[in-house]
Amino acid sequence: MKIKDVISHLELLAPRHYAEDFDNTGLLTGDKNTDLSGILVTLDCLENVVDEAIENNCNLIVSFHPIIFSGLKHLQPSDYVRSAVVKAIKNDIAIYATHTALDVTKGGVSYRMAQEMGLNKVKTLLPKSQLIKKLVTYIPANSFEEVKEALFNAGAGSLGNYTDCSFSISGIGTFKGNEDSKPKIGEKLNRENIEEKMLSITFLPHLESTIKAALIHSHPYEEVSFEISTLENSYQNIGMGTIGELPESLSVEEFLQKTKTVFKTGVVRSSLSRKRNIKKVALLGGSGAFAIKNAIQSGADAYITADLKYHDFFQGQDILLCDVGHYESEQFTKNLLHEYLTEKFSSFAVLCAQARTNPVNYF
């Protein structure tokens, strides 16, 4: 088993294609072709986590946050970033980070928060739009089903909760090959009139190269005509945050106590909301001030996130804003990754880091 095999599964869970542009996800140190000895999962990859990996013979650390976020101009172990990176490199330990790729994935960070809070009817709070791609191509009628099936097998035709989605129109296609052509249908230098079907099929952008390869491989024509465009639709399975409902309404006091207990936080900073009962709850792991308006527009009674500033709380009159702390909001991500990798690699040691990485203390 190679490190690249683990990476392949991680990118099925959280394709890097959907990570934010500012982010630094993927393999940060190490060689993906190295034999795997063990996996250590952590929220942050600090030097004490690298020590734990060495102690447990784990040569791959799967971290939520990337230890290398911006450019490094030297590798002297002069701060917490370089100290961890230098020690990892010296000990041939690979570090892989998921971060915002896992943030926006259905079943990712905010979905796990909702699960821990016991919410029902959970969906994405801010589904991404202008994400879904559409392929349009023209296929000889007698090869239509074969090409369509190849595209389905490559992952095309999936839209939300549906698969095998497509649309077709029958018509007549024309072409005339030159002296160098090798037409499978008809003869060169003759204009051919062929019964064709236009196929329109959707796909997600991280599959584009796979979809195009499947089209070219399965299509009978020497020159394959196709076009790819982007749809306006929002896609419910990719986006930031979640929203769901508690099984029963809670008073503000009961809700704050439940939140404090679930997230194991020293304090919950909350707004002076006019809400008296909490049923519908929005959540977003990490710094979520940017989505306060979205939580309000969604009809949420409360919004759980982190890193809210003083003036952010003024928006919390008709919604109970709850800041549980950055680490606390994302702490369950480590368990999510551990459970996923344990299921996929049951014959290898997949450990949860025990080293403390939260830099915040509560007095």
C-alpha positions as a printed Julia matrix, in Angstrom:
363×3 Matrix{Float64}:
   0.0    0.0     0.0
   1.32   3.43   -1.0
   0.6    6.87    0.44
  -0.99   7.77   -2.9
  -3.67   5.12   -2.29
  -4.8    6.97    0.85
  -4.71  10.28   -1.03
  -6.97   8.84   -3.75
  -9.6    7.97   -1.14
  -9.27  11.34    0.61
  -9.9   13.09   -2.69
 -12.98  10.96   -3.28
 -14.29  12.19    0.07
 -13.21  15.81   -0.47
 -12.08  16.61   -4.04
  -9.42  19.33   -3.97
 -11.09  20.92   -7.0
 -13.63  22.51   -4.63
 -11.16  23.95   -2.11
 -11.12  27.75   -1.93
  -8.57  29.5    -4.15
  -6.71  30.96   -1.15
  -6.24  27.55    0.44
  -3.28  25.14    0.41
  -4.68  21.61    0.37
  -3.12  18.33   -0.72
   0.25  16.69   -0.06
   2.46  19.28    1.66
   5.49  17.12    2.47
   6.66  13.64    1.51
   6.53  11.35   -1.51
   3.17   9.89   -2.52
   4.91   6.76   -3.86
   6.3    5.82   -0.44
   5.06   2.6     1.19
   2.5    3.34    3.9
   3.31   2.3     7.48
   0.48   4.02    9.36
  -1.82   7.06    9.4
  -2.21   9.69   12.12
  -5.24  12.0    11.87
  -5.18  15.47   13.41
  -6.85  18.85   13.26
  -3.53  20.73   13.19
  -0.08  19.36   12.37
   2.17  20.84   15.04
   5.59  19.53   16.1
   4.05  17.51   18.95
   1.82  15.77   16.41
   4.87  14.88   14.29
   6.48  13.46   17.46
   3.37  11.34   18.0
   3.53  10.09   14.41
   7.2    9.09   14.87
   6.41   7.31   18.14
   3.58   5.31   16.5
   5.42   4.53   13.22
   2.95   6.54   11.15
   4.54   8.01    8.03
   1.39   9.86    6.88
  -0.28  12.64    8.84
  -3.74  13.59    7.59
  -4.42  17.08    8.9
  -7.49  19.24    8.51
  -5.6   22.55    8.59
  -2.55  22.96    6.32
   0.59  23.61    8.37
   2.03  25.4     5.32
  -0.44  28.1     4.37
   1.7   30.77    2.75
   5.14  30.65    1.14
   8.19  29.66    3.2
  11.44  31.48    2.35
  13.61  29.24    4.53
  13.38  25.97    6.43
  15.19  26.86    9.63
  13.09  25.56   12.56
  12.51  29.06   13.9
   8.73  28.98   14.44
   5.93  26.47   14.97
   5.32  26.04   11.22
   8.92  25.42   10.17
   9.65  23.28   13.25
   6.87  20.87   12.33
   7.77  20.83    8.62
  11.51  20.29    9.2
  10.89  17.43   11.65
   8.41  15.79    9.25
  10.88  15.99    6.35
  13.79  14.67    8.47
  11.69  11.66    9.46
  10.2   10.96    6.01
   6.69  11.78    7.19
   4.15  12.95    4.61
   1.58  15.6     5.56
  -1.72  15.85    3.68
  -4.26  18.63    4.35
  -7.96  18.66    3.41
  -9.18  22.0     4.87
 -11.75  23.84    2.71
 -12.14  20.86    0.37
 -13.7   19.07    3.36
 -15.48  22.24    4.5
 -17.65  22.32    1.37
 -18.29  18.57    1.06
 -21.65  17.04    1.94
 -20.92  15.01    5.05
 -17.96  17.25    5.86
 -17.13  19.62    8.72
 -20.45  21.41    9.2
 -22.45  18.24    8.56
 -20.56  16.57   11.41
 -21.37  19.56   13.66
 -25.05  19.1    12.83
 -24.8   15.39   13.6
 -23.25  16.08   17.01
 -26.07  18.54   17.77
 -28.63  15.88   16.83
 -30.24  17.86   14.0
 -32.69  16.43   11.48
 -33.47  17.47    7.88
 -29.9   18.69    7.42
 -28.92  20.41    4.16
 -26.21  22.75    2.9
 -26.58  26.37    4.04
 -24.73  28.02    1.11
 -24.81  25.64   -1.87
 -22.38  26.65   -4.62
 -23.8   27.95   -7.88
 -22.25  28.08  -11.37
 -20.57  24.79  -10.55
 -22.35  22.09  -12.58
 -21.01  21.51  -16.09
 -22.99  20.41  -19.15
 -21.59  18.39  -22.04
 -23.32  18.45  -25.42
 -22.16  16.07  -28.13
 -23.45  14.4   -31.31
 -23.44  10.61  -31.69
 -24.45   8.24  -34.51
 -27.79   6.71  -33.56
 -26.45   3.13  -33.62
 -23.66   4.05  -31.15
 -25.74   6.32  -28.92
 -26.45   3.93  -26.02
 -22.85   2.73  -25.89
 -21.44   6.26  -25.64
 -24.08   7.38  -23.15
 -23.36   4.38  -20.91
 -19.62   5.1   -21.02
 -20.3    8.67  -19.87
 -22.58   7.47  -17.06
 -19.86   5.05  -15.92
 -17.36   7.92  -15.86
 -19.6    9.88  -13.46
 -21.61  12.06  -15.83
 -25.37  12.44  -15.47
 -25.41  12.99  -11.69
 -27.48  15.93  -10.45
 -28.18  16.25   -6.72
 -30.05  13.14   -5.59
 -30.33  11.74   -9.14
 -28.06   9.77  -11.45
 -28.24   8.75  -15.14
 -29.65  12.17  -16.09
 -29.48  13.11  -19.78
 -31.45  14.62  -22.64
 -31.34  13.74  -26.34
 -32.73  14.95  -29.67
 -32.61  13.07  -32.98
 -31.44  14.75  -36.16
 -29.24  14.47  -39.26
 -25.52  15.18  -39.09
 -23.34  15.86  -42.13
 -19.61  15.64  -42.71
 -17.1   15.15  -45.53
 -13.63  13.8   -44.83
 -10.55  14.97  -46.71
  -7.79  12.81  -48.24
  -6.19  12.21  -44.83
  -9.4   11.29  -43.02
 -10.26   7.8   -41.81
 -14.05   7.85  -41.39
 -15.58   4.88  -39.61
 -18.88   5.65  -41.33
 -19.03   6.5   -45.03
 -16.12   7.27  -47.32
 -13.61  10.09  -47.57
 -14.34  12.92  -50.04
 -18.09  12.11  -49.92
 -20.55  14.24  -48.0
 -22.31  11.87  -45.61
 -25.76  12.35  -44.09
 -25.94  10.36  -40.84
 -28.79   9.84  -38.4
 -27.42  11.2   -35.14
 -28.59  12.04  -31.64
 -27.57  15.13  -29.71
 -26.77  14.16  -26.11
 -26.86  16.71  -23.29
 -25.47  15.48  -19.98
 -24.34  17.12  -16.72
 -21.24  16.44  -14.62
 -19.19  17.9   -11.77
 -16.08  19.85  -12.73
 -13.55  17.63  -10.92
 -14.6   14.85  -13.34
 -14.06  16.86  -16.54
 -10.88  15.14  -17.74
 -12.36  11.7   -16.98
 -15.59  12.55  -18.82
 -13.75  13.85  -21.89
 -11.53  10.76  -22.0
 -14.58   8.48  -21.8
 -16.27  10.41  -24.62
 -13.27  10.25  -26.95
 -12.63   6.57  -26.2
 -16.24   5.43  -26.73
 -17.24   7.7   -29.64
 -16.89   6.13  -33.1
 -15.98   9.32  -34.98
 -12.38  10.21  -35.78
 -13.14  13.84  -34.89
 -15.54  14.16  -31.94
 -17.6   17.34  -31.77
 -18.61  18.49  -28.28
 -19.08  21.61  -26.19
 -18.9   22.18  -22.43
 -20.7   24.99  -20.59
 -21.41  25.95  -16.97
 -24.98  25.92  -15.6
 -26.46  28.55  -13.29
 -27.91  25.88  -10.96
 -26.75  25.75   -7.36
 -25.51  22.33   -6.27
 -26.81  21.18   -2.9
 -23.98  18.72   -2.21
 -21.15  21.29   -2.42
 -21.12  24.43   -0.28
 -20.39  25.99    3.1
 -22.32  25.37    6.31
 -25.41  23.39    7.16
 -28.92  24.01    8.44
 -31.27  21.59   10.16
 -33.83  21.19   12.92
 -33.7   20.05   16.51
 -36.07  17.17   17.37
 -37.81  19.53   19.81
 -37.71  23.26   20.41
 -35.46  24.43   23.22
 -35.46  27.64   25.22
 -32.49  29.92   24.63
 -30.99  28.86   27.96
 -31.47  25.15   27.2
 -30.0   25.58   23.73
 -26.93  27.45   25.01
 -26.32  24.76   27.61
 -26.65  22.0    25.0
 -24.27  23.87   22.68
 -21.73  24.37   25.47
 -21.88  20.67   26.37
 -21.71  19.32   22.8
 -18.78  21.5    21.78
 -16.97  21.09   25.13
 -16.17  24.77   25.22
 -15.23  26.97   28.17
 -17.72  29.62   27.1
 -20.32  30.31   24.41
 -20.33  33.93   23.28
 -23.88  34.75   22.15
 -25.92  37.69   20.92
 -28.85  39.39   22.67
 -31.43  37.76   20.45
 -35.16  38.38   20.66
 -35.67  34.66   19.98
 -37.15  32.76   22.91
 -37.34  29.29   21.37
 -34.77  27.55   19.16
 -35.78  24.91   16.61
 -34.02  25.62   13.3
 -30.21  25.8    13.58
 -27.51  26.84   11.1
 -23.87  25.83   11.63
 -20.54  26.59    9.99
 -17.19  25.33   11.25
 -14.39  27.85   11.62
 -14.7   31.57   10.89
 -18.32  31.99    9.82
 -19.2   35.67   10.2
 -19.57  35.99    6.41
 -22.63  33.7     6.49
 -24.65  35.44    9.22
 -26.99  37.04    6.66
 -27.44  33.67    4.92
 -28.37  32.04    8.23
 -30.92  34.79    8.9
 -32.4   34.54    5.38
 -32.7   30.76    5.77
 -35.0   31.26    8.75
 -32.6   29.85   11.33
 -33.36  30.58   14.99
 -29.69  30.14   15.93
 -26.32  30.09   14.18
 -23.32  28.24   15.62
 -19.9   29.24   14.3
 -16.62  30.82   15.48
 -14.42  33.91   15.39
 -17.25  36.45   15.53
 -16.13  40.04   16.14
 -17.77  42.62   18.4
 -19.8   44.27   15.65
 -20.94  40.93   14.22
 -23.09  40.38   17.3
 -25.21  43.45   16.47
 -26.68  41.36   13.64
 -27.99  38.89   16.21
 -31.3   40.48   17.13
 -33.56  38.08   15.25
 -31.17  35.14   15.4
 -29.16  33.74   18.3
 -25.51  33.99   17.26
 -23.27  31.5    19.07
 -19.47  31.63   18.94
 -18.13  28.36   20.36
 -14.47  28.88   19.41
 -12.56  27.97   16.25
 -11.0   24.74   17.5
 -14.23  23.7    19.22
 -16.32  24.16   16.08
 -13.99  21.94   14.02
 -12.9   19.4    16.65
 -15.14  16.6    15.33
 -13.45  16.74   11.92
 -10.65  14.57   13.29
 -13.19  11.87   14.19
 -14.83  12.18   10.77
 -11.53  11.57    8.97
 -10.52   8.79   11.35
 -13.79   6.91   10.83
 -13.59   7.29    7.05
  -9.98   6.1     6.77
 -10.48   3.25    9.24
 -13.31   1.94    7.05
 -11.23   2.24    3.87
  -7.94   0.92    5.31
  -8.93  -1.55    8.01
  -5.64  -3.46    7.73
  -3.51  -0.4     8.57
  -3.13   1.53   11.8
  -5.25   4.68   11.59
  -4.81   6.68   14.79
  -6.36   9.87   16.15
  -3.71  12.27   17.43
  -3.81  12.74   21.19
  -1.44  15.73   21.22
  -3.05  19.01   22.19
  -3.24  21.48   19.28
  -5.77  24.05   20.5
  -3.78  27.27   21.15
  -6.61  28.82   23.24
  -7.0   28.38   27.0
 -10.01  29.37   29.09
  -9.4   30.83   32.57
